[in-house]
Amino acid sequence: MTQIQIYPVLIDNINNEIITLGQMSFARKDKVRILRPESYWFNQIGEIVSIDKSPAMRYPVTVKFEKCDFKAFSGVDGGANTSQFSIKELEAATS
């Protein structure tokens, strides 16, 4: 299993300072809870499928869920069960 060390930072636009959020480590197959409030899967637990190593990626972590989103119920074939998130929108799930 490949493990990636990710160091998220925030840039303060007012003072032009870089704020370090701390060291977070995620790997494939880790269970994570979604913290993005506008996401369909807010507070749901999913499994990390892939992590993009490129620093230019805005949402580098792809997370897979067991249930499909609302498109599966509105007549559209299928529906999505994966979505991409940034590191700060995820937290490690205990169960």
MMTF fields as JSON, N, C-alpha, C and O atoms, coordinates in Angstrom:
{
  "mmtfVersion": "1.0.0",
  "mmtfProducer": "UNKNOWN",
  "numBonds": 379,
  "numAtoms": 380,
  "numGroups": 95,
  "numChains": 1,
  "numModels": 1,
  "chainsPerModel": [1],
  "groupsPerChain": [95],
  "chainIdList": ["A"],
  "bondAtomList": [4, 2, 8, 6, 12, 10, 16, 14, 20, 18, 24, 22, 28, 26, 32, 30, 36, 34, 40, 38, 44, 42, 48, 46, 52, 50, 56, 54, 60, 58, 64, 62, 68, 66, 72, 70, 76, 74, 80, 78, 84, 82, 88, 86, 92, 90, 96, 94, 100, 98, 104, 102, 108, 106, 112, 110, 116, 114, 120, 118, 124, 122, 128, 126, 132, 130, 136, 134, 140, 138, 144, 142, 148, 146, 152, 150, 156, 154, 160, 158, 164, 162, 168, 166, 172, 170, 176, 174, 180, 178, 184, 182, 188, 186, 192, 190, 196, 194, 200, 198, 204, 202, 208, 206, 212, 210, 216, 214, 220, 218, 224, 222, 228, 226, 232, 230, 236, 234, 240, 238, 244, 242, 248, 246, 252, 250, 256, 254, 260, 258, 264, 262, 268, 266, 272, 270, 276, 274, 280, 278, 284, 282, 288, 286, 292, 290, 296, 294, 300, 298, 304, 302, 308, 306, 312, 310, 316, 314, 320, 318, 324, 322, 328, 326, 332, 330, 336, 334, 340, 338, 344, 342, 348, 346, 352, 350, 356, 354, 360, 358, 364, 362, 368, 366, 372, 370, 376, 374],
  "bondOrderList": [1, 1, 1, 1, 1, 1, 1, 1, 1, 1, 1, 1, 1, 1, 1, 1, 1, 1, 1, 1, 1, 1, 1, 1, 1, 1, 1, 1, 1, 1, 1, 1, 1, 1, 1, 1, 1, 1, 1, 1, 1, 1, 1, 1, 1, 1, 1, 1, 1, 1, 1, 1, 1, 1, 1, 1, 1, 1, 1, 1, 1, 1, 1, 1, 1, 1, 1, 1, 1, 1, 1, 1, 1, 1, 1, 1, 1, 1, 1, 1, 1, 1, 1, 1, 1, 1, 1, 1, 1, 1, 1, 1, 1, 1],
  "groupList": [{"groupName": "MET", "atomNameList": ["N", "CA", "C", "O"], "elementList": ["N", "C", "C", "O"], "formalChargeList": [0, 0, 0, 0], "bondAtomList": [1, 0, 2, 1, 3, 2], "bondOrderList": [1, 1, 2], "singleLetterCode": "M", "chemCompType": "L-PEPTIDE LINKING"}, {"groupName": "THR", "atomNameList": ["N", "CA", "C", "O"], "elementList": ["N", "C", "C", "O"], "formalChargeList": [0, 0, 0, 0], "bondAtomList": [1, 0, 2, 1, 3, 2], "bondOrderList": [1, 1, 2], "singleLetterCode": "T", "chemCompType": "L-PEPTIDE LINKING"}, {"groupName": "GLN", "atomNameList": ["N", "CA", "C", "O"], "elementList": ["N", "C", "C", "O"], "formalChargeList": [0, 0, 0, 0], "bondAtomList": [1, 0, 2, 1, 3, 2], "bondOrderList": [1, 1, 2], "singleLetterCode": "Q", "chemCompType": "L-PEPTIDE LINKING"}, {"groupName": "ILE", "atomNameList": ["N", "CA", "C", "O"], "elementList": ["N", "C", "C", "O"], "formalChargeList": [0, 0, 0, 0], "bondAtomList": [1, 0, 2, 1, 3, 2], "bondOrderList": [1, 1, 2], "singleLetterCode": "I", "chemCompType": "L-PEPTIDE LINKING"}, {"groupName": "TYR", "atomNameList": ["N", "CA", "C", "O"], "elementList": ["N", "C", "C", "O"], "formalChargeList": [0, 0, 0, 0], "bondAtomList": [1, 0, 2, 1, 3, 2], "bondOrderList": [1, 1, 2], "singleLetterCode": "Y", "chemCompType": "L-PEPTIDE LINKING"}, {"groupName": "PRO", "atomNameList": ["N", "CA", "C", "O"], "elementList": ["N", "C", "C", "O"], "formalChargeList": [0, 0, 0, 0], "bondAtomList": [1, 0, 2, 1, 3, 2], "bondOrderList": [1, 1, 2], "singleLetterCode": "P", "chemCompType": "L-PEPTIDE LINKING"}, {"groupName": "VAL", "atomNameList": ["N", "CA", "C", "O"], "elementList": ["N", "C", "C", "O"], "formalChargeList": [0, 0, 0, 0], "bondAtomList": [1, 0, 2, 1, 3, 2], "bondOrderList": [1, 1, 2], "singleLetterCode": "V", "chemCompType": "L-PEPTIDE LINKING"}, {"groupName": "LEU", "atomNameList": ["N", "CA", "C", "O"], "elementList": ["N", "C", "C", "O"], "formalChargeList": [0, 0, 0, 0], "bondAtomList": [1, 0, 2, 1, 3, 2], "bondOrderList": [1, 1, 2], "singleLetterCode": "L", "chemCompType": "L-PEPTIDE LINKING"}, {"groupName": "ASP", "atomNameList": ["N", "CA", "C", "O"], "elementList": ["N", "C", "C", "O"], "formalChargeList": [0, 0, 0, 0], "bondAtomList": [1, 0, 2, 1, 3, 2], "bondOrderList": [1, 1, 2], "singleLetterCode": "D", "chemCompType": "L-PEPTIDE LINKING"}, {"groupName": "ASN", "atomNameList": ["N", "CA", "C", "O"], "elementList": ["N", "C", "C", "O"], "formalChargeList": [0, 0, 0, 0], "bondAtomList": [1, 0, 2, 1, 3, 2], "bondOrderList": [1, 1, 2], "singleLetterCode": "N", "chemCompType": "L-PEPTIDE LINKING"}, {"groupName": "GLU", "atomNameList": ["N", "CA", "C", "O"], "elementList": ["N", "C", "C", "O"], "formalChargeList": [0, 0, 0, 0], "bondAtomList": [1, 0, 2, 1, 3, 2], "bondOrderList": [1, 1, 2], "singleLetterCode": "E", "chemCompType": "L-PEPTIDE LINKING"}, {"groupName": "GLY", "atomNameList": ["N", "CA", "C", "O"], "elementList": ["N", "C", "C", "O"], "formalChargeList": [0, 0, 0, 0], "bondAtomList": [1, 0, 2, 1, 3, 2], "bondOrderList": [1, 1, 2], "singleLetterCode": "G", "chemCompType": "PEPTIDE LINKING"}, {"groupName": "SER", "atomNameList": ["N", "CA", "C", "O"], "elementList": ["N", "C", "C", "O"], "formalChargeList": [0, 0, 0, 0], "bondAtomList": [1, 0, 2, 1, 3, 2], "bondOrderList": [1, 1, 2], "singleLetterCode": "S", "chemCompType": "L-PEPTIDE LINKING"}, {"groupName": "PHE", "atomNameList": ["N", "CA", "C", "O"], "elementList": ["N", "C", "C", "O"], "formalChargeList": [0, 0, 0, 0], "bondAtomList": [1, 0, 2, 1, 3, 2], "bondOrderList": [1, 1, 2], "singleLetterCode": "F", "chemCompType": "L-PEPTIDE LINKING"}, {"groupName": "ALA", "atomNameList": ["N", "CA", "C", "O"], "elementList": ["N", "C", "C", "O"], "formalChargeList": [0, 0, 0, 0], "bondAtomList": [1, 0, 2, 1, 3, 2], "bondOrderList": [1, 1, 2], "singleLetterCode": "A", "chemCompType": "L-PEPTIDE LINKING"}, {"groupName": "ARG", "atomNameList": ["N", "CA", "C", "O"], "elementList": ["N", "C", "C", "O"], "formalChargeList": [0, 0, 0, 0], "bondAtomList": [1, 0, 2, 1, 3, 2], "bondOrderList": [1, 1, 2], "singleLetterCode": "R", "chemCompType": "L-PEPTIDE LINKING"}, {"groupName": "LYS", "atomNameList": ["N", "CA", "C", "O"], "elementList": ["N", "C", "C", "O"], "formalChargeList": [0, 0, 0, 0], "bondAtomList": [1, 0, 2, 1, 3, 2], "bondOrderList": [1, 1, 2], "singleLetterCode": "K", "chemCompType": "L-PEPTIDE LINKING"}, {"groupName": "TRP", "atomNameList": ["N", "CA", "C", "O"], "elementList": ["N", "C", "C", "O"], "formalChargeList": [0, 0, 0, 0], "bondAtomList": [1, 0, 2, 1, 3, 2], "bondOrderList": [1, 1, 2], "singleLetterCode": "W", "chemCompType": "L-PEPTIDE LINKING"}, {"groupName": "CYS", "atomNameList": ["N", "CA", "C", "O"], "elementList": ["N", "C", "C", "O"], "formalChargeList": [0, 0, 0, 0], "bondAtomList": [1, 0, 2, 1, 3, 2], "bondOrderList": [1, 1, 2], "singleLetterCode": "C", "chemCompType": "L-PEPTIDE LINKING"}],
  "groupTypeList": [0, 1, 2, 3, 2, 3, 4, 5, 6, 7, 3, 8, 9, 3, 9, 9, 10, 3, 3, 1, 7, 11, 2, 0, 12, 13, 14, 15, 16, 8, 16, 6, 15, 3, 7, 15, 5, 10, 12, 4, 17, 13, 9, 2, 3, 11, 10, 3, 6, 12, 3, 8, 16, 12, 5, 14, 0, 15, 4, 5, 6, 1, 6, 16, 13, 10, 16, 18, 8, 13, 16, 14, 13, 12, 11, 6, 8, 11, 11, 14, 9, 1, 12, 2, 13, 12, 3, 16, 10, 7, 10, 14, 14, 1, 12],
  "groupIdList": [1, 2, 3, 4, 5, 6, 7, 8, 9, 10, 11, 12, 13, 14, 15, 16, 17, 18, 19, 20, 21, 22, 23, 24, 25, 26, 27, 28, 29, 30, 31, 32, 33, 34, 35, 36, 37, 38, 39, 40, 41, 42, 43, 44, 45, 46, 47, 48, 49, 50, 51, 52, 53, 54, 55, 56, 57, 58, 59, 60, 61, 62, 63, 64, 65, 66, 67, 68, 69, 70, 71, 72, 73, 74, 75, 76, 77, 78, 79, 80, 81, 82, 83, 84, 85, 86, 87, 88, 89, 90, 91, 92, 93, 94, 95],
  "secStructList": [7, 7, 3, 3, 3, 3, 7, 7, 3, 3, 3, 3, 6, 6, 6, 6, 3, 3, 3, 3, 7, 7, 7, 3, 3, 3, 3, 6, 6, 7, 3, 3, 3, 3, 7, 7, 6, 6, 1, 6, 6, 6, 6, 7, 3, 3, 3, 3, 3, 3, 3, 7, 7, 7, 6, 6, 7, 1, 1, 7, 3, 3, 3, 3, 7, 1, 1, 7, 7, 4, 4, 4, 4, 6, 6, 7, 1, 1, 7, 7, 7, 3, 3, 3, 3, 7, 4, 4, 4, 3, 3, 3, 7, 7, 7],
  "xCoordList": [0.836, 0.0, 0.887, 1.803, 0.617, 1.375, 0.776, -0.439, 1.61, 1.14, 1.764, 2.952, 0.944, 1.385, 1.31, 0.297, 2.36, 2.343, 1.858, 2.431, 0.818, 0.244, 0.324, -0.085, 0.852, 0.983, 0.083, 0.518, -1.152, -2.047, -1.662, -1.233, -1.817, -1.548, -2.68, -3.345, -2.898, -3.834, -3.047, -2.04, -3.503, -2.848, -3.795, -4.921, -3.344, -4.123, -3.986, -2.905, -5.065, -5.006, -4.81, -4.307, -5.197, -5.059, -3.605, -3.082, -2.955, -1.575, -0.549, 0.652, -1.004, -0.136, 0.777, 1.97, 0.21, 0.959, 0.49, -0.656, 1.369, 1.021, 0.78, 1.614, -0.374, -0.748, -0.728, -1.435, 0.06, 0.131, -0.971, -1.14, -1.723, -2.809, -2.341, -3.091, -1.138, -0.64, -0.429, -0.786, 0.148, 0.472, -0.666, -1.059, -1.187, -2.233, -1.75, -1.087, -2.072, -1.63, -2.818, -3.478, -3.089, -4.14, -3.537, -2.546, -4.131, -3.703, -4.939, -6.055, -4.736, -5.842, -6.482, -5.808, -7.773, -8.58, -8.862, -9.518, -8.383, -8.714, -10.162, -10.669, -10.814, -12.186, -12.121, -11.395, -12.887, -12.898, -14.33, -15.24, -14.516, -15.806, -15.717, -14.692, -16.787, -16.822, -17.263, -18.278, -16.498, -16.789, -17.312, -17.614, -17.43, -17.921, -19.445, -20.149, -19.978, -21.415, -22.314, -23.427, -21.873, -22.736, -22.687, -23.376, -21.896, -21.788, -22.997, -23.557, -23.385, -24.463, -24.085, -24.956, -22.805, -22.327, -21.803, -20.958, -22.274, -21.84, -22.073, -23.162, -21.055, -21.062, -21.189, -21.419, -21.042, -21.071, -19.638, -18.68, -19.512, -18.202, -17.991, -18.856, -16.826, -16.454, -15.039, -14.346, -14.629, -13.304, -12.475, -12.962, -11.232, -10.354, -9.969, -9.484, -10.194, -9.866, -8.509, -7.697, -8.26, -6.971, -6.643, -7.522, -5.352, -4.857, -3.896, -2.891, -4.205, -3.345, -2.205, -2.444, -0.986, 0.19, 0.517, 1.358, -0.126, 0.179, -0.246, -1.38, 0.65, 0.304, -0.718, -1.308, -0.932, -1.875, -3.327, -4.24, -3.548, -4.913, -5.658, -5.145, -6.867, -7.686, -8.356, -8.456, -8.815, -9.476, -8.751, -9.194, -7.652, -6.812, -7.289, -6.791, -8.224, -8.61, -9.948, -10.944, -9.974, -11.209, -11.735, -11.023, -13.002, -13.629, -14.818, -15.608, -14.934, -16.018, -16.982, -16.563, -18.283, -19.32, -20.154, -20.146, -20.873, -21.711, -22.985, -23.42, -23.585, -24.832, -24.572, -23.568, -25.485, -25.395, -26.042, -26.823, -25.709, -26.325, -27.747, -28.256, -28.376, -29.787, -30.105, -31.273, -29.133, -29.396, -29.924, -30.659, -29.568, -30.035, -31.535, -32.181, -32.089, -33.508, -34.362, -35.589, -33.747, -34.519, -34.643, -34.962, -34.401, -34.579, -33.319, -33.331, -32.246, -30.98, -30.359, -30.347, -29.849, -29.238, -28.057, -27.186, -28.043, -26.896, -26.929, -27.784, -26.014, -25.79, -24.346, -23.718, -23.834, -22.43, -22.284, -23.108, -21.24, -20.923, -19.485, -18.936, -18.87, -17.548, -17.576, -18.394, -16.681, -16.526, -15.117, -14.438, -14.682, -13.334, -13.401, -14.28, -12.445, -12.415, -11.002, -10.035, -10.885, -9.573, -9.281, -10.178, -8.045, -7.635, -8.37, -8.754, -8.57, -9.215, -10.701, -11.323, -11.284, -12.688, -12.885, -14.0, -11.804, -11.866, -11.345, -10.475, -11.887, -11.314, -11.35, -12.235, -10.402, -10.33, -11.56, -11.925, -12.183, -13.366, -12.931, -12.043, -13.558, -13.198, -13.855, -13.32, -15.013, -15.677, -16.342, -16.949],
  "yCoordList": [-1.167, 0.0, 1.238, 1.353, 2.145, 3.382, 4.409, 4.608, 5.053, 6.075, 7.402, 7.481, 8.445, 9.765, 10.712, 10.755, 11.46, 12.505, 13.782, 14.217, 14.378, 15.585, 16.704, 16.531, 17.843, 18.983, 20.104, 20.902, 20.183, 21.231, 22.598, 22.718, 23.615, 24.985, 25.878, 25.591, 26.945, 27.986, 29.259, 29.509, 30.055, 31.329, 32.436, 32.527, 33.263, 34.382, 35.519, 36.092, 35.855, 36.867, 38.279, 39.149, 38.513, 39.85, 40.143, 41.203, 39.207, 39.425, 38.717, 38.846, 37.968, 37.189, 36.249, 36.147, 35.575, 34.63, 33.215, 33.002, 32.267, 30.858, 30.274, 30.398, 29.633, 29.035, 27.522, 26.989, 26.832, 25.377, 24.772, 25.14, 23.841, 23.196, 21.985, 21.451, 21.549, 20.361, 19.234, 19.329, 18.181, 17.04, 16.029, 15.58, 15.681, 14.672, 13.574, 13.843, 12.366, 11.251, 10.374, 9.836, 10.23, 9.346, 8.375, 8.687, 7.223, 6.224, 5.627, 5.803, 4.922, 4.226, 3.269, 2.721, 3.075, 2.169, 2.708, 2.03, 3.915, 4.517, 4.984, 5.439, 4.869, 5.353, 6.801, 7.119, 7.681, 9.097, 9.613, 9.084, 10.65, 11.325, 12.638, 13.319, 12.996, 14.181, 15.395, 15.341, 16.488, 17.699, 18.844, 19.911, 18.659, 19.716, 19.816, 18.885, 20.928, 21.02, 20.94, 20.425, 21.426, 21.419, 20.097, 19.95, 19.154, 17.864, 16.985, 17.048, 16.177, 15.206, 14.226, 13.732, 13.945, 12.949, 13.59, 12.996, 14.764, 15.448, 14.549, 14.002, 14.4, 13.561, 12.063, 11.281, 11.655, 10.236, 9.7, 10.461, 8.397, 7.755, 7.096, 6.377, 7.355, 6.758, 6.21, 6.347, 5.587, 4.973, 5.691, 5.957, 6.006, 6.682, 5.719, 4.615, 6.158, 5.355, 5.753, 4.893, 7.063, 7.523, 8.896, 9.648, 9.195, 10.494, 11.0, 10.353, 12.15, 12.747, 13.492, 14.269, 13.266, 13.866, 15.253, 15.948, 15.663, 16.946, 18.108, 18.125, 19.081, 20.202, 21.165, 21.967, 21.096, 22.005, 21.552, 22.316, 20.334, 19.807, 20.485, 20.582, 20.953, 21.582, 20.539, 20.721, 19.452, 18.361, 17.054, 16.311, 16.759, 15.625, 14.249, 13.237, 14.181, 12.894, 12.443, 13.159, 11.249, 10.668, 9.683, 8.777, 9.871, 9.047, 8.313, 8.888, 7.031, 6.179, 5.897, 5.675, 5.91, 5.682, 4.467, 4.041, 3.911, 2.75, 3.129, 2.394, 4.254, 4.641, 5.646, 6.358, 5.694, 6.641, 7.96, 8.017, 9.021, 10.311, 10.376, 9.395, 11.527, 11.704, 11.506, 11.301, 11.557, 11.394, 9.998, 9.829, 9.013, 7.654, 7.537, 6.633, 8.439, 8.371, 9.278, 9.204, 10.141, 11.088, 10.673, 11.508, 9.419, 8.935, 8.909, 8.349, 9.488, 9.447, 8.081, 7.584, 7.481, 6.155, 6.224, 7.085, 5.318, 5.214, 6.217, 6.144, 7.139, 8.054, 7.892, 6.871, 8.877, 8.837, 8.265, 8.531, 7.483, 7.041, 7.403, 6.88, 8.308, 8.832, 10.349, 10.914, 10.995, 12.437, 12.794, 12.0, 14.003, 14.442, 15.526, 16.388, 15.465, 16.386, 16.863, 16.219, 18.004, 18.457, 17.812, 17.259, 17.885, 17.281, 17.905, 17.201, 19.224, 19.894, 19.562, 19.891, 18.919, 18.526, 17.096, 16.575, 16.464, 15.072, 14.937, 15.694, 13.965, 13.57, 12.065, 11.431, 11.489, 10.043, 9.547, 10.092, 8.509, 7.936, 6.82, 6.03, 6.766, 5.752, 4.419, 3.368, 4.453, 3.181, 3.265, 2.293],
  "zCoordList": [0.0, 0.0, 0.0, 0.814, -0.898, -0.987, -0.039, -0.021, 0.738, 1.664, 1.278, 0.964, 1.306, 0.884, 2.069, 2.767, 2.298, 3.314, 2.645, 1.646, 3.184, 2.607, 3.64, 4.788, 3.225, 4.109, 3.599, 2.77, 4.071, 3.576, 4.13, 5.278, 3.309, 3.733, 3.277, 2.281, 3.991, 3.593, 3.358, 4.022, 2.421, 2.161, 2.597, 2.108, 3.501, 3.988, 2.983, 2.849, 2.274, 1.223, 1.768, 1.057, 3.001, 3.561, 3.906, 3.561, 4.584, 5.021, 4.146, 4.381, 3.138, 2.263, 3.045, 2.761, 4.015, 4.819, 4.517, 4.123, 4.702, 4.541, 5.918, 6.815, 6.078, 7.352, 7.183, 6.328, 7.974, 7.9, 8.748, 9.91, 8.169, 8.891, 9.672, 10.489, 9.44, 10.13, 9.153, 7.978, 9.647, 8.811, 8.871, 9.947, 7.708, 7.624, 6.702, 5.701, 7.028, 6.223, 5.88, 6.769, 4.604, 4.134, 3.123, 2.464, 3.011, 2.038, 1.387, 1.876, 0.284, -0.364, 0.627, 1.499, 0.491, 1.315, 2.715, 3.506, 3.043, 4.34, 4.328, 3.303, 5.459, 5.621, 6.097, 7.039, 5.436, 5.778, 5.882, 5.244, 6.692, 6.831, 6.061, 6.108, 5.351, 4.505, 5.329, 6.023, 5.249, 6.012, 5.149, 5.683, 3.832, 2.945, 3.084, 2.693, 3.632, 3.918, 2.687, 2.786, 1.542, 0.361, -0.411, -1.421, 0.044, -0.622, -0.31, 0.784, -1.271, -1.063, 0.045, 0.761, 0.187, 1.148, 2.439, 3.109, 2.798, 4.022, 5.241, 5.415, 6.071, 7.28, 6.996, 7.918, 5.739, 5.388, 5.357, 5.222, 5.482, 5.453, 4.096, 3.595, 3.511, 2.246, 2.314, 3.321, 1.219, 1.142, 0.089, -1.009, 0.413, -0.539, -1.648, -1.396, -2.885, -4.06, -4.617, -4.957, -4.712, -5.228, -4.662, -4.242, -4.663, -4.217, -5.284, -5.578, -5.859, -6.88, -6.191, -5.266, -6.627, -5.988, -6.521, -5.951, -7.592, -8.214, -7.305, -6.826, -7.06, -6.171, -6.77, -6.045, -8.072, -8.718, -8.592, -8.905, -8.143, -8.029, -6.889, -5.774, -7.17, -6.141, -5.258, -4.045, -5.862, -5.144, -5.466, -6.342, -4.781, -5.17, -4.696, -5.189, -3.77, -3.191, -3.762, -3.657, -4.368, -4.873, -3.847, -3.412, -3.461, -2.43, -3.029, -3.778, -2.688, -3.184, -2.031, -0.895, -2.343, -1.345, -1.725, -2.88, -0.758, -1.031, -1.775, -2.661, -1.432, -2.089, -3.205, -3.193, -4.162, -5.271, -4.872, -3.922, -5.607, -5.326, -5.875, -6.417, -5.732, -6.072, -7.543, -7.874, -8.442, -9.872, -10.192, -11.164, -9.403, -9.637, -9.391, -9.921, -8.597, -8.263, -9.121, -9.052, -9.936, -10.725, -12.183, -13.03, -12.493, -13.846, -14.685, -15.781, -14.216, -14.943, -14.703, -13.577, -15.757, -15.61, -14.661, -14.787, -13.725, -12.831, -11.7, -10.817, -11.726, -10.617, -10.192, -10.471, -9.531, -9.134, -7.732, -6.857, -7.522, -6.166, -5.802, -4.832, -6.591, -6.263, -6.375, -7.101, -5.656, -5.741, -5.297, -4.646, -5.659, -5.306, -4.246, -4.267, -3.31, -2.187, -1.932, -2.34, -1.251, -0.804, 0.553, 1.19, 0.98, 2.252, 3.426, 4.361, 3.39, 4.521, 4.635, 5.645, 3.626, 3.668, 4.164, 4.142, 4.611, 5.056, 6.478, 6.91, 7.195, 8.481, 8.555, 7.98, 9.254, 9.383, 10.15, 11.192, 9.613, 10.26, 11.207, 10.886, 12.36, 13.342, 13.042, 13.395, 12.392, 12.054, 10.711, 10.261]
}
